[in-house]
C-alpha cells in the first residue's frame, strides 16, 4: 500500500525535530548547575540531583509512553508529554528548595519528556522501514541540538532575570512548540510500505515481532541494555558536567564554558545523523564498536585538560559526536532485533538504561570531585567502561533475513 500521496512521510521528521529540540534542552543543565548551587547554597552533588532525577524519570516514563502510543497513536501522548514538561518547569520556577526543584523539574518534567520522546521515534521507524538508522538519527537529532539553542539563551536569561524565572520562560516556550510538533505526528496505515521498497523475506522459523514480555525473556535484550547503559553513563556524565569542567579544569569563563555546551550539542546532533546513516550500510554492531572506542579514548584523554585546555574543545566534540550516535542506533537496533509492532514499549524498556546511566554517572562525577578534588577517577572509570562496551558488540547476534 502506498499512501505517500495522501501524507508526505517526511513531515514526520519535521514534527519530530520540533518536539525533540524542546526535550533536548535538558542537556543544557550544566548551565543551570552553578547558578542553582549558589542560589540555594548547596553542594555540586546536590545541584546535580535535578538533572539526575529528570534523566531517570524521563527513561522510566518512556515505557508508559511507548505502551500508550502503541495503543492510541503518537499525537495524544506527545501532547500530554508537552503539557507535563511545561507545567513541571513553570512549577519549578516557584520552588524555594532543592526538594521542590527535584519534584517539579526532575519528576514532573522528566515524565513529560519521556512521554513525548518515544512518540516521534516510534512513528519514524514505522514510516521509514527502508531508512531505519537514518530516520532514527534525524528523529532524535533535535534532541541533541536542543542544548545548542537553549544553553546560550538560558545563560543570557539567568544573568538577566535569574535562574528560577528562566525555568518559567522556557517552560512556556517548550509547551507551545511540543504541542505544534505533536499535531504533525501520526502512524502509517496498516500495510504501508514506501514506494519501491520490499521487506526482506522472512523464513517460517524466524520470529518477526516480539511483545515486551517476549523481548524481556531474551538474553539479547539484557546485552544491548548493558551496552546502552555504558554509552549513556559516559556521555551523560560529560554532558552534565561540561560547564563546570570548562570553568574548573580549563579555567574558562562561564560564557566560554556555556559555548562548550553548545559545541557539544552541535556534535551530539550531527552524530545522530552521521552514525545512524553509517549503520544502515556498515552494520549496527561495527558502527557501535567504533563509537565506543572513540568515546572511551576521548574520555580518558580528558585528564589532559588541566595542562592543555584546548583539549576541552576536542574532548567534548568527540564525546558528543559518539553519544549522539548511541541515541540514534539503539532505537534502530531494538526494531531490528524485536520488530516494529511493539517498538514503542520495547524501546521504552531498552531506554531505561539511559535513565540509570544518567542517574549514576551524574552523582558519581561531582562526588568524585568532592572526595578527590578532581574528576580524574571519574574519567578513567567511564573511559574503561566504554572500551568494555566496544568488546560487548561482538556478543550481539543480529537477526538475519
N, C-alpha and C positions, 0 to 999 in steps of 0.2 A: 504494500500500500504506500502511495506517495502523497503526502499531504503538505509538501513544501509550498505548493501554490496557494494553499489556504493560510499557512503560517510559516514565516521565514524563521527557521530554527536558529539562525544567528542572533536573533533578538534575545534569545535566552541568555546569550553571553553578555549582552548589554545590561540586562536586568541583574545578572549575577555579579558583574563587576561593580555596579552601583551599590548593591547591598554589601558586598564584601569590603568596599572602601570604608564603609562606616564600621563594620565589625572589626576590621583590622586595626582600628585606632588603638586597640588595647596594646599593640606593640610599641606605642609611644609612652608607655608607663614610666620608663626611666626618666622622662622629662618631669613627671609629677613627683617622683620619689623624694628628692631632696627638699623641694618646697613643702611637701606634706610632712616630712620629717621635722622641718623647722617650725612649721605652724603648730603641730601637735606635740612638739618636744618629745619625740620618740626615737628609737634606735633605727639603724639601717635595716636590720632584720624585720622589725615591726613595720617599717614603712614599705617593705616588700610584700607584706601579707595580703593587701588588697589585690595585687597582681596575681599572687599565687592562688587566691580563692577564686578570682574570676576565671582563671585557667581551668581549675578543677570542675567548677560548676558549668562552665562552657562545655567541657568534654562530656560530663555526665548527662547533660541535657540533650546532647546530640542523639543519644539513644531514644529518648522520648520524642524528640522532634522527628527523627528518622522513621520511627514506627507510625507516628501520627501522619506524616506526609505520605508514607506508603499507602495509607488508607484514604486520606482526604485530599491529597494533592499538595503541591508546594506553596501555593499562593496564600492560603489561610494561615498556614503555620509560620511563614515568613512574616506576615503582618503581625501575628501575635508576638513573634520574637522582637520585631521593631518596637512594639509598644512597651515590652518589658525592658528593653535596652534603654529607651528614652526615659521611662519612669525611674528606673534604677539610678541613672546618672543625675536626674533632677533631684531626687530624694537625697542622694549623696551630697549634693551642694548645700544642704541644710544641716549636714552632720556636724556634731560638736566633739566627737570622739572617734578613735580608731575603730572601735567595735561597730559604730554606725556606718563608717565608710566601707568596712568589710561586708556588712549586711547588705547595704544598698548597691554599692558598686560591684563588690565581689560576688554576691549571691544573686541578687535580682537581675542586674545587668548581665552577669555571667550566664544565667539561664536563658535570657533573651537572645544572647549571641549564639548559644548552642542551638536553640530552636530554629533560628534563621539560617545559620551557617550550612546545615546539611541540605537545605532545600535546593539551591541552585546547583550544587554538586550532583545530587540525585537526578534532577531534571536534565542536566547536561549529559551524563553518561547514557541516558535513555534516548536523547535526541541525536547523539553522536556516537553510535557504536563503532563507526569506522575511524574515528579520531579520538579514542578514549583518553590517551595520555595528553594530547594537545589540549583537549577541551577541559579536562580537569585542571590543567595548568592555567588556562585562561580564566576558568571559573573562580579560581582562588587567587589569581594574580592581584586582584583588587584588594584582597585581604592583606597581602604582603605590602602593597603600596599605600595602605591606609595611613601608616605612620609617616610616610613621606610628606603627606599633606598636613596631617594633624600635629606632628611634632613641632614644626616652626610656628604653626598657628597657636597651639597650646602654650608654647613658650612665650609668645607675644601677649596672649591673653592673661597668663599668670602674672607677668610683670605689670600688666595694666590694671586688671580687676581682681587678681588673687586666684588662688588655686581652686577654692570652692565655687566661686562664680563661674569659673571656666568649665567645671563639671556641668553646670546648668545650661550654659550656652550650647555646649557640644551635645548634650542630651536632646535638646530640641531639634538641632540640625540632623542628628542621626535618625530620629524618629521619622522625620519628613522624608528623608532620602530612602530609607529602607522601605517605607510604605510605597513610594513610587516604583522602586525596583521590583517589589513583590507583585505589583499589578501585572507585570510582564510575564511572570513565571507560569508555566503550565506543563503538564505531562503530554507526551505524544499520544495519539490514538492507538488503540490496540492493533498490533500487526504492523506498526510503522517500520519502514526501513528507508534509508537515504537512496536517492536515485543512483543506479549503477553499482550498488553495494549488495553483496550477498553474504549472509552469515556463514562462517566456516561449517563444514559438515560435522555433524555430531554423531558419534557412534552410540549404539544402543546401550552399551555398558557404562557410558560416561554420564555422570550427573551434571546438569547444567546449572540449575538454580537451587541454592541452599537456603533454608529458613535460618533464622538466628539460632535456634536450638541445634540444628544440624551443624551449622558452622562452628558453634562453641564446642562441639564434640570432636573436632578435628585438631590434630597436632599442628597443622599449618597455621591455624588462627593464632595460637599462642606464640609461635615463632615470629610471625610478622608483627604481632603486638609488641614483643620484646624489642624487635628492631626499630619499630616506630617510637617506642619509649626512649631508646638510646638517642635517636636523631632529635627528638623533641626536647629531651632534657638538656642536651648540649646546646642546641640552638636557642632555646628559651632562656637558658642561663645567661648567655651573652646578650640577648635582646633586652632582658630585664635589667641588666647592669651596664648597658652601653654608655649612658650619660655619666654615671659615677666613675666608670673605668676611664673615660676620656678626661675627666676632671682630676681624678686622684692619681692615676698612673702616668698618663701622658701630660698632665699639668696644663690642659687646655682650659679656656674659659667655658662658662656654661653655654654660651651661644655656639661656640665651636663644637662642643660635645653634643648639643642638640642637632647640629648639622650632621654629626656622625650617625645619629639615629635616622635621619632622612636618607643618608647614603646607604645604610643597611637596608632600609625599606626599599630603595630602588633595586638593589641586587636581590633582595628577597622576592620581589615581584618578577624580575627578569628570570630568576632561577626557576620559578614555577612554570613559566612558558618554555624555557630552553630545555630543562630536563624532562618535562612532560613530552615535548616533541621528540627529543632524542630517544626516549624509552620506547616510543612506538616502533622505531626501526632497529634500535640497538639491543632492545630487550630490557625488561624492568630490572632484573637482578644485576646484570652487568652495569647498568646505569647506577643502581644503588651502591654497588661496590665502589665505583669511582667517587661518588658523593661522600660516602663515609670516610674514605681515605683522605680526600682533600680537606674535609671538615675537621677530622682528627688532627692532622698535621697543622692546620691553621690555628686551632685552639691551643695546642701545645706551644706554638710559637708566640702566643700572647704574652709569655713571660719575657719577651724581648721589648715590650712596650716601654717599660720604665727607663731603659737605656737608649732605645731607638723609638721615640714617639711616633714617627712616621708609620710604624708597623700597625698602629691603631687603625689607620685607614685601610690598609691591605687586609688585616685580620677580619674586620667587620664586613668587608666586601665579600670575602671568601665564605665566611660562616653564613652570612645572609643568603648568598647565592645557593649554597647547598641546602640550607634549612628550607628555603622556598621549594626546592625540589622534593623534599620529603612530603610536603603538603600536597603536591601535585601527583606524586606516584602512588601513594598508599590508597587513595580512592580508586585509582585505576587497578591496582593490584587486587583490592577487595572484589571489584567487579570481575576481573579476570579469573580469580580463584573460585568465587562463590556466586557468580551470576548477577543479573540486574533486577530480578523480580523483587527482592527484598534488600536492595542495595542501601536504602536509606537507613534502616535499623542495623543492618550488618556493619556498615561503615561507622555507625554510631558506636557500636561496641569496640571496633578497632580504634576509634578515635579517643577512647578513654585513656589510651596510652599517652596521648598529648597532655591531658589534664594531670595525670600522675607525674609525668616527666616535668611539667611546668611547676607543679606544687613543690616537688622535692628539690629541684635544681635552684629555684628562686629563694628557698630557705637556706639551702646549702651554701651558695656563694657568699651572701652577706655574713652568714655565721662564720665561715672560714675567715673572712676579713676581720671580724671582731676578735676571733681567737688567735690568729696568727699575725695580724697586721697587714695582710696582703691576700691576693687572690691566687697565688701560685699553686697551692694544693688543689684548688677547685679546677684550675686549668688542666693540670696533669691528670686528674681523675677523669674528667669528661673527655679529654683528648684520647685517653686509652680506651674508654668506652666506645668511642667512635670506631677505633681500629678493630675492636671486638665485633662491632656491628658489620664491618666490612667482611669479616670472616663468616658471619652468620648467613650472608647472602648465598653462600654455596650450599646451604642446607635446605633452601626453599625449592620445592619441586613444582614448577608451573604446570598447570593442566595443558594438555596438548589436544589440538583439534583431531 
